[in-house]
Amino acid sequence: MTRLPVHLSLRWRVALAFGLGALLFTGVFATVTWNLASDYMLRQRETSASLQAELNVRLVDASLRSGSEGLDDLLTGLSTDSESTVLLRRPEGWITSGRQVDPEQLPAALRELARQGIPARQRLMVDRVPVLAVTHPVASAGTAYVELFPLSQLDRTFRFLSTVLAAGVALSALLGVTLGAWASRRALRPLTELTAAASRVAGGDVRARLPEQGDPDLAPLAVTFNRTAEALENRVRRDARFAADVSHELRSPLTTMANAAEVLVRRRAEISGVAGRALDLLLGETGRFQRMVVDLLEISSDRDDGPSESVDLVDLVDHVVGVRPTARPIVESAEPAPVVQGDRRRLDRVVANLLDNADRYGGGPVRVAVLRHGGQARVEVDDAGPGVAEQYREVVFERFARGAEAGRRGGDGGSGLGLALVAQHVRYHGGAVWVEDRPGGGARFVVELPEAPR
């Protein structure tokens, strides 16, 4: 199984780079500090231990030469630390003073150096206590001197120093990540604003603009984006105005054509043969043309003049379904009914267009549900058709798109603007619309709108 690579965002990469830099810098600094400090303290301890052992050996040697019987008392006085040990090898055996240690626990090589009177130093663990063993030659024949200096205090100092340095390295890395996150957030704020503005433009809000930038490196970016967005807005407005003007100009001749068609309908029985079939085609296309002009006028309008009110979605759906001449689908509703804030006329048109779409292309609506989902109000319209193929699920909400029905004509054919109007009205209310498969077959059109607070 191949694992997909994990891609971190630029902000996190910058933050981690800061943290890694701080970690490396303080890590090297801590390592150098540890080596210098520990080496200095250890050398100081070894030097003082060697000097102390040399002084103690002189006292022991003087006592042996004078034949004093106070050797045991002298050795006891030399081992003032509770963890220090003085070992003196005499022809009759080892004499131990201070913390009792078996000489056999010492390395054989160290004991041999002491017997030969060769000065030496060695760090080792004796009974789980760190010590520094120092040997020093004694003038008296057959005598060897070994003194064990405890390193417990030095070991605790080393542990404390290492803990402080490790904590400092970890803290500096954390501060580096925090500083990197802060710096990247400030540095990428214009990019975040650009992304947000571009997303709004992509969502249909061509009035989105970037704020003016005081940074000379960022000001050209904001100016260029704003000019582009303004040009796009002007182009959209011109196109919408053109469509509205054309649609408005077409209404008068269409009205005349519709009135003339009504006269011909009343005399349909008198017209037979090819002329009658031509009349039927003309009437169908005239009705379709009228619906298209009305839809064009509405979809090209950029006015936000609809009154905002609290709309009970269950009541709205029941009303739309109830006035339709076709068979009533199953209506499911949540309790209490979801309420949204918006324009009732637009929402009414959303539900009506979805039902019309199901009638024309989906074999008729079989279920309409008004539900709640994740804090959103949801309207679902299920049909009995073949469903919508994956490649058409985004296209069907575009203007003059009819998916697999594109290019066909018929008396009940749509204008290709119904679902585009649905998407436009849903975006106007800050919602989303999409199509998915219905369990059991068919298509399910889903509209989600922000639920109004009660």
Contacts in CASP RR format, 6 or more apart in sequence:
PFRMAT RR
TARGET T0000
AUTHOR 0000-0000-0000
METHOD contacts of the structure
MODEL  1
MTRLPVHLSLRWRVALAFGLGALLFTGVFATVTWNLASDYMLRQRETSAS
LQAELNVRLVDASLRSGSEGLDDLLTGLSTDSESTVLLRRPEGWITSGRQ
VDPEQLPAALRELARQGIPARQRLMVDRVPVLAVTHPVASAGTAYVELFP
LSQLDRTFRFLSTVLAAGVALSALLGVTLGAWASRRALRPLTELTAAASR
VAGGDVRARLPEQGDPDLAPLAVTFNRTAEALENRVRRDARFAADVSHEL
RSPLTTMANAAEVLVRRRAEISGVAGRALDLLLGETGRFQRMVVDLLEIS
SDRDDGPSESVDLVDLVDHVVGVRPTARPIVESAEPAPVVQGDRRRLDRV
VANLLDNADRYGGGPVRVAVLRHGGQARVEVDDAGPGVAEQYREVVFERF
ARGAEAGRRGGDGGSGLGLALVAQHVRYHGGAVWVEDRPGGGARFVVELP
EAPR
8 16 0 8 1.000
10 184 0 8 1.000
10 188 0 8 1.000
11 181 0 8 1.000
11 184 0 8 1.000
11 185 0 8 1.000
11 188 0 8 1.000
12 181 0 8 1.000
14 180 0 8 1.000
14 181 0 8 1.000
14 183 0 8 1.000
14 184 0 8 1.000
14 187 0 8 1.000
15 176 0 8 1.000
15 177 0 8 1.000
15 178 0 8 1.000
15 180 0 8 1.000
15 181 0 8 1.000
15 184 0 8 1.000
16 177 0 8 1.000
17 180 0 8 1.000
18 176 0 8 1.000
18 177 0 8 1.000
18 179 0 8 1.000
18 180 0 8 1.000
18 181 0 8 1.000
18 183 0 8 1.000
19 173 0 8 1.000
19 174 0 8 1.000
19 176 0 8 1.000
19 177 0 8 1.000
19 179 0 8 1.000
19 180 0 8 1.000
20 173 0 8 1.000
21 176 0 8 1.000
22 172 0 8 1.000
22 173 0 8 1.000
22 175 0 8 1.000
22 176 0 8 1.000
22 177 0 8 1.000
22 179 0 8 1.000
23 169 0 8 1.000
23 172 0 8 1.000
23 173 0 8 1.000
25 172 0 8 1.000
26 168 0 8 1.000
26 169 0 8 1.000
26 172 0 8 1.000
26 173 0 8 1.000
27 169 0 8 1.000
30 165 0 8 1.000
30 166 0 8 1.000
30 168 0 8 1.000
30 169 0 8 1.000
33 165 0 8 1.000
34 161 0 8 1.000
34 162 0 8 1.000
34 165 0 8 1.000
37 161 0 8 1.000
38 158 0 8 1.000
38 161 0 8 1.000
41 154 0 8 1.000
41 157 0 8 1.000
41 158 0 8 1.000
42 154 0 8 1.000
45 132 0 8 1.000
45 149 0 8 1.000
45 151 0 8 1.000
45 154 0 8 1.000
46 121 0 8 1.000
46 132 0 8 1.000
49 121 0 8 1.000
49 132 0 8 1.000
49 134 0 8 1.000
49 147 0 8 1.000
49 149 0 8 1.000
50 119 0 8 1.000
50 121 0 8 1.000
50 134 0 8 1.000
52 147 0 8 1.000
52 149 0 8 1.000
53 134 0 8 1.000
53 136 0 8 1.000
53 145 0 8 1.000
53 147 0 8 1.000
53 149 0 8 1.000
54 136 0 8 1.000
56 78 0 8 1.000
56 86 0 8 1.000
56 145 0 8 1.000
56 147 0 8 1.000
57 136 0 8 1.000
57 137 0 8 1.000
57 138 0 8 1.000
57 145 0 8 1.000
59 74 0 8 1.000
59 78 0 8 1.000
60 71 0 8 1.000
60 74 0 8 1.000
60 75 0 8 1.000
60 78 0 8 1.000
60 88 0 8 1.000
60 138 0 8 1.000
60 145 0 8 1.000
61 138 0 8 1.000
61 139 0 8 1.000
61 140 0 8 1.000
63 70 0 8 1.000
63 71 0 8 1.000
63 74 0 8 1.000
64 71 0 8 1.000
64 138 0 8 1.000
64 140 0 8 1.000
64 143 0 8 1.000
65 139 0 8 1.000
65 140 0 8 1.000
68 74 0 8 1.000
71 88 0 8 1.000
71 95 0 8 1.000
72 95 0 8 1.000
72 97 0 8 1.000
75 86 0 8 1.000
75 88 0 8 1.000
75 95 0 8 1.000
75 97 0 8 1.000
75 98 0 8 1.000
76 97 0 8 1.000
76 98 0 8 1.000
77 97 0 8 1.000
78 86 0 8 1.000
78 97 0 8 1.000
78 147 0 8 1.000
79 85 0 8 1.000
79 86 0 8 1.000
79 97 0 8 1.000
79 98 0 8 1.000
79 99 0 8 1.000
81 149 0 8 1.000
81 150 0 8 1.000
82 98 0 8 1.000
82 99 0 8 1.000
83 99 0 8 1.000
83 129 0 8 1.000
83 131 0 8 1.000
83 150 0 8 1.000
83 152 0 8 1.000
84 98 0 8 1.000
84 99 0 8 1.000
84 147 0 8 1.000
84 148 0 8 1.000
84 149 0 8 1.000
84 150 0 8 1.000
85 96 0 8 1.000
85 97 0 8 1.000
85 98 0 8 1.000
85 99 0 8 1.000
85 100 0 8 1.000
85 101 0 8 1.000
85 126 0 8 1.000
85 131 0 8 1.000
85 147 0 8 1.000
85 148 0 8 1.000
86 96 0 8 1.000
86 97 0 8 1.000
86 98 0 8 1.000
86 145 0 8 1.000
86 146 0 8 1.000
86 147 0 8 1.000
86 148 0 8 1.000
87 94 0 8 1.000
87 95 0 8 1.000
87 96 0 8 1.000
87 97 0 8 1.000
87 101 0 8 1.000
87 103 0 8 1.000
87 106 0 8 1.000
87 145 0 8 1.000
87 146 0 8 1.000
87 147 0 8 1.000
87 148 0 8 1.000
88 94 0 8 1.000
88 95 0 8 1.000
88 96 0 8 1.000
88 97 0 8 1.000
88 143 0 8 1.000
88 144 0 8 1.000
88 145 0 8 1.000
88 146 0 8 1.000
89 95 0 8 1.000
89 103 0 8 1.000
89 114 0 8 1.000
89 115 0 8 1.000
89 142 0 8 1.000
89 143 0 8 1.000
89 144 0 8 1.000
89 145 0 8 1.000
89 146 0 8 1.000
90 142 0 8 1.000
90 143 0 8 1.000
91 142 0 8 1.000
94 103 0 8 1.000
96 103 0 8 1.000
99 129 0 8 1.000
99 148 0 8 1.000
101 126 0 8 1.000
101 127 0 8 1.000
101 148 0 8 1.000
103 111 0 8 1.000
103 146 0 8 1.000
105 126 0 8 1.000
105 127 0 8 1.000
106 124 0 8 1.000
106 126 0 8 1.000
106 133 0 8 1.000
106 146 0 8 1.000
107 122 0 8 1.000
107 124 0 8 1.000
110 120 0 8 1.000
110 122 0 8 1.000
110 133 0 8 1.000
110 135 0 8 1.000
110 146 0 8 1.000
111 144 0 8 1.000
111 146 0 8 1.000
113 119 0 8 1.000
113 120 0 8 1.000
113 135 0 8 1.000
114 120 0 8 1.000
114 135 0 8 1.000
114 144 0 8 1.000
114 145 0 8 1.000
114 146 0 8 1.000
115 142 0 8 1.000
115 144 0 8 1.000
117 135 0 8 1.000
117 136 0 8 1.000
117 137 0 8 1.000
117 138 0 8 1.000
117 144 0 8 1.000
118 135 0 8 1.000
118 137 0 8 1.000
119 134 0 8 1.000
119 135 0 8 1.000
119 136 0 8 1.000
119 137 0 8 1.000
120 133 0 8 1.000
120 134 0 8 1.000
120 135 0 8 1.000
121 132 0 8 1.000
121 133 0 8 1.000
121 134 0 8 1.000
121 135 0 8 1.000
122 132 0 8 1.000
122 133 0 8 1.000
123 130 0 8 1.000
123 131 0 8 1.000
123 132 0 8 1.000
123 133 0 8 1.000
123 151 0 8 1.000
124 130 0 8 1.000
124 131 0 8 1.000
124 133 0 8 1.000
125 131 0 8 1.000
126 148 0 8 1.000
129 150 0 8 1.000
129 152 0 8 1.000
130 150 0 8 1.000
130 151 0 8 1.000
130 152 0 8 1.000
130 154 0 8 1.000
130 155 0 8 1.000
131 148 0 8 1.000
131 149 0 8 1.000
131 150 0 8 1.000
131 151 0 8 1.000
132 148 0 8 1.000
132 149 0 8 1.000
132 151 0 8 1.000
133 146 0 8 1.000
133 147 0 8 1.000
133 148 0 8 1.000
133 149 0 8 1.000
134 146 0 8 1.000
134 147 0 8 1.000
134 148 0 8 1.000
134 149 0 8 1.000
135 144 0 8 1.000
135 145 0 8 1.000
135 146 0 8 1.000
136 145 0 8 1.000
136 147 0 8 1.000
137 145 0 8 1.000
138 144 0 8 1.000
138 145 0 8 1.000
190 210 0 8 1.000
190 213 0 8 1.000
190 215 0 8 1.000
190 218 0 8 1.000
190 221 0 8 1.000
190 222 0 8 1.000
193 210 0 8 1.000
193 211 0 8 1.000
194 210 0 8 1.000
194 221 0 8 1.000
194 225 0 8 1.000
196 208 0 8 1.000
197 208 0 8 1.000
197 209 0 8 1.000
197 210 0 8 1.000
197 225 0 8 1.000
197 229 0 8 1.000
198 208 0 8 1.000
198 225 0 8 1.000
200 208 0 8 1.000
201 208 0 8 1.000
201 229 0 8 1.000
201 232 0 8 1.000
203 427 0 8 1.000
204 427 0 8 1.000
206 229 0 8 1.000
206 232 0 8 1.000
206 233 0 8 1.000
206 236 0 8 1.000
207 229 0 8 1.000
207 233 0 8 1.000
208 229 0 8 1.000
209 225 0 8 1.000
209 226 0 8 1.000
209 229 0 8 1.000
209 230 0 8 1.000
210 221 0 8 1.000
210 222 0 8 1.000
210 225 0 8 1.000
210 226 0 8 1.000
211 222 0 8 1.000
212 219 0 8 1.000
212 222 0 8 1.000
213 219 0 8 1.000
213 221 0 8 1.000
213 222 0 8 1.000
237 302 0 8 1.000
239 300 0 8 1.000
240 300 0 8 1.000
240 301 0 8 1.000
240 302 0 8 1.000
241 300 0 8 1.000
243 296 0 8 1.000
243 299 0 8 1.000
243 300 0 8 1.000
244 296 0 8 1.000
244 297 0 8 1.000
244 300 0 8 1.000
244 301 0 8 1.000
246 296 0 8 1.000
247 293 0 8 1.000
247 294 0 8 1.000
247 296 0 8 1.000
247 297 0 8 1.000
247 300 0 8 1.000
248 297 0 8 1.000
250 289 0 8 1.000
250 293 0 8 1.000
251 293 0 8 1.000
254 286 0 8 1.000
254 289 0 8 1.000
254 290 0 8 1.000
254 293 0 8 1.000
257 286 0 8 1.000
257 289 0 8 1.000
258 286 0 8 1.000
258 287 0 8 1.000
258 290 0 8 1.000
261 282 0 8 1.000
261 283 0 8 1.000
261 286 0 8 1.000
264 271 0 8 1.000
264 279 0 8 1.000
264 283 0 8 1.000
265 283 0 8 1.000
268 276 0 8 1.000
268 279 0 8 1.000
271 279 0 8 1.000
284 410 0 8 1.000
284 411 0 8 1.000
285 409 0 8 1.000
285 411 0 8 1.000
288 410 0 8 1.000
288 411 0 8 1.000
288 413 0 8 1.000
288 414 0 8 1.000
288 415 0 8 1.000
291 414 0 8 1.000
291 415 0 8 1.000
292 415 0 8 1.000
292 416 0 8 1.000
292 417 0 8 1.000
295 415 0 8 1.000
295 416 0 8 1.000
295 417 0 8 1.000
295 418 0 8 1.000
295 421 0 8 1.000
296 417 0 8 1.000
298 349 0 8 1.000
298 421 0 8 1.000
299 399 0 8 1.000
299 417 0 8 1.000
299 420 0 8 1.000
299 421 0 8 1.000
299 424 0 8 1.000
304 428 0 8 1.000
306 343 0 8 1.000
306 345 0 8 1.000
306 346 0 8 1.000
307 343 0 8 1.000
307 344 0 8 1.000
308 341 0 8 1.000
308 342 0 8 1.000
308 343 0 8 1.000
309 341 0 8 1.000
309 342 0 8 1.000
309 343 0 8 1.000
309 344 0 8 1.000
310 339 0 8 1.000
310 340 0 8 1.000
310 341 0 8 1.000
310 342 0 8 1.000
310 452 0 8 1.000
311 339 0 8 1.000
311 340 0 8 1.000
311 341 0 8 1.000
311 342 0 8 1.000
311 344 0 8 1.000
311 347 0 8 1.000
312 337 0 8 1.000
312 338 0 8 1.000
312 339 0 8 1.000
313 337 0 8 1.000
313 338 0 8 1.000
313 339 0 8 1.000
313 340 0 8 1.000
313 347 0 8 1.000
313 370 0 8 1.000
313 377 0 8 1.000
313 379 0 8 1.000
313 449 0 8 1.000
314 333 0 8 1.000
314 334 0 8 1.000
314 337 0 8 1.000
314 338 0 8 1.000
314 370 0 8 1.000
315 337 0 8 1.000
316 344 0 8 1.000
316 347 0 8 1.000
316 348 0 8 1.000
316 351 0 8 1.000
317 331 0 8 1.000
317 333 0 8 1.000
317 351 0 8 1.000
317 368 0 8 1.000
317 370 0 8 1.000
317 379 0 8 1.000
318 331 0 8 1.000
319 348 0 8 1.000
320 348 0 8 1.000
320 351 0 8 1.000
320 352 0 8 1.000
320 355 0 8 1.000
321 328 0 8 1.000
321 329 0 8 1.000
321 331 0 8 1.000
321 351 0 8 1.000
321 355 0 8 1.000
321 368 0 8 1.000
322 328 0 8 1.000
324 355 0 8 1.000
326 359 0 8 1.000
326 364 0 8 1.000
329 355 0 8 1.000
329 364 0 8 1.000
329 365 0 8 1.000
329 366 0 8 1.000
329 367 0 8 1.000
329 368 0 8 1.000
329 382 0 8 1.000
330 366 0 8 1.000
330 367 0 8 1.000
330 368 0 8 1.000
331 367 0 8 1.000
331 368 0 8 1.000
331 369 0 8 1.000
331 370 0 8 1.000
332 367 0 8 1.000
332 368 0 8 1.000
332 369 0 8 1.000
332 370 0 8 1.000
332 371 0 8 1.000
333 369 0 8 1.000
333 370 0 8 1.000
333 371 0 8 1.000
334 370 0 8 1.000
334 371 0 8 1.000
334 372 0 8 1.000
337 370 0 8 1.000
338 370 0 8 1.000
338 371 0 8 1.000
338 372 0 8 1.000
338 377 0 8 1.000
338 378 0 8 1.000
338 451 0 8 1.000
339 377 0 8 1.000
339 451 0 8 1.000
339 452 0 8 1.000
339 454 0 8 1.000
340 347 0 8 1.000
340 377 0 8 1.000
340 429 0 8 1.000
340 449 0 8 1.000
340 450 0 8 1.000
340 451 0 8 1.000
340 452 0 8 1.000
341 450 0 8 1.000
341 452 0 8 1.000
342 429 0 8 1.000
343 425 0 8 1.000
343 428 0 8 1.000
343 429 0 8 1.000
346 425 0 8 1.000
346 428 0 8 1.000
346 429 0 8 1.000
347 425 0 8 1.000
347 429 0 8 1.000
349 421 0 8 1.000
349 422 0 8 1.000
349 425 0 8 1.000
350 379 0 8 1.000
350 421 0 8 1.000
350 422 0 8 1.000
350 425 0 8 1.000
350 426 0 8 1.000
350 447 0 8 1.000
351 368 0 8 1.000
351 379 0 8 1.000
351 381 0 8 1.000
353 418 0 8 1.000
353 419 0 8 1.000
353 421 0 8 1.000
353 422 0 8 1.000
354 365 0 8 1.000
354 379 0 8 1.000
354 381 0 8 1.000
354 419 0 8 1.000
354 422 0 8 1.000
354 445 0 8 1.000
354 447 0 8 1.000
355 365 0 8 1.000
355 368 0 8 1.000
355 381 0 8 1.000
356 418 0 8 1.000
357 383 0 8 1.000
357 418 0 8 1.000
357 419 0 8 1.000
357 445 0 8 1.000
358 364 0 8 1.000
358 365 0 8 1.000
358 381 0 8 1.000
358 382 0 8 1.000
358 383 0 8 1.000
358 443 0 8 1.000
358 445 0 8 1.000
359 365 0 8 1.000
360 405 0 8 1.000
360 412 0 8 1.000
360 413 0 8 1.000
360 414 0 8 1.000
361 383 0 8 1.000
361 385 0 8 1.000
361 402 0 8 1.000
361 405 0 8 1.000
362 383 0 8 1.000
362 384 0 8 1.000
362 385 0 8 1.000
362 386 0 8 1.000
362 387 0 8 1.000
362 442 0 8 1.000
362 443 0 8 1.000
363 383 0 8 1.000
363 384 0 8 1.000
363 385 0 8 1.000
364 383 0 8 1.000
364 384 0 8 1.000
364 385 0 8 1.000
365 381 0 8 1.000
365 382 0 8 1.000
365 383 0 8 1.000
366 382 0 8 1.000
366 383 0 8 1.000
366 384 0 8 1.000
367 380 0 8 1.000
367 381 0 8 1.000
367 382 0 8 1.000
368 379 0 8 1.000
368 380 0 8 1.000
368 381 0 8 1.000
368 382 0 8 1.000
369 378 0 8 1.000
369 379 0 8 1.000
369 380 0 8 1.000
369 382 0 8 1.000
370 377 0 8 1.000
370 378 0 8 1.000
370 379 0 8 1.000
371 377 0 8 1.000
371 378 0 8 1.000
371 379 0 8 1.000
371 380 0 8 1.000
372 378 0 8 1.000
372 451 0 8 1.000
373 448 0 8 1.000
375 451 0 8 1.000
376 431 0 8 1.000
376 448 0 8 1.000
376 449 0 8 1.000
376 450 0 8 1.000
376 451 0 8 1.000
377 448 0 8 1.000
377 449 0 8 1.000
377 450 0 8 1.000
377 451 0 8 1.000
378 446 0 8 1.000
378 447 0 8 1.000
378 448 0 8 1.000
378 449 0 8 1.000
379 446 0 8 1.000
379 447 0 8 1.000
379 449 0 8 1.000
380 444 0 8 1.000
380 445 0 8 1.000
380 446 0 8 1.000
380 447 0 8 1.000
381 444 0 8 1.000
381 445 0 8 1.000
382 438 0 8 1.000
382 442 0 8 1.000
382 443 0 8 1.000
382 444 0 8 1.000
383 438 0 8 1.000
383 442 0 8 1.000
383 443 0 8 1.000
383 444 0 8 1.000
383 445 0 8 1.000
384 442 0 8 1.000
385 441 0 8 1.000
385 442 0 8 1.000
385 443 0 8 1.000
386 442 0 8 1.000
387 437 0 8 1.000
387 438 0 8 1.000
387 441 0 8 1.000
387 442 0 8 1.000
387 443 0 8 1.000
388 396 0 8 1.000
388 403 0 8 1.000
388 435 0 8 1.000
388 443 0 8 1.000
389 404 0 8 1.000
392 401 0 8 1.000
392 403 0 8 1.000
392 404 0 8 1.000
393 434 0 8 1.000
393 435 0 8 1.000
393 436 0 8 1.000
395 401 0 8 1.000
395 403 0 8 1.000
396 402 0 8 1.000
396 403 0 8 1.000
396 419 0 8 1.000
396 435 0 8 1.000
397 419 0 8 1.000
397 420 0 8 1.000
397 422 0 8 1.000
397 423 0 8 1.000
397 433 0 8 1.000
398 420 0 8 1.000
399 416 0 8 1.000
399 417 0 8 1.000
399 420 0 8 1.000
400 415 0 8 1.000
400 416 0 8 1.000
400 417 0 8 1.000
400 420 0 8 1.000
401 416 0 8 1.000
401 419 0 8 1.000
401 420 0 8 1.000
402 408 0 8 1.000
402 414 0 8 1.000
402 416 0 8 1.000
405 413 0 8 1.000
422 433 0 8 1.000
422 445 0 8 1.000
422 447 0 8 1.000
423 433 0 8 1.000
426 432 0 8 1.000
426 433 0 8 1.000
426 447 0 8 1.000
426 449 0 8 1.000
429 449 0 8 1.000
429 450 0 8 1.000
430 449 0 8 1.000
430 450 0 8 1.000
431 447 0 8 1.000
431 448 0 8 1.000
431 449 0 8 1.000
431 450 0 8 1.000
432 447 0 8 1.000
432 448 0 8 1.000
433 445 0 8 1.000
433 446 0 8 1.000
433 447 0 8 1.000
433 448 0 8 1.000
434 445 0 8 1.000
434 446 0 8 1.000
435 443 0 8 1.000
435 444 0 8 1.000
435 445 0 8 1.000
435 446 0 8 1.000
436 443 0 8 1.000
436 444 0 8 1.000
436 446 0 8 1.000
437 443 0 8 1.000
437 444 0 8 1.000
438 444 0 8 1.000
END
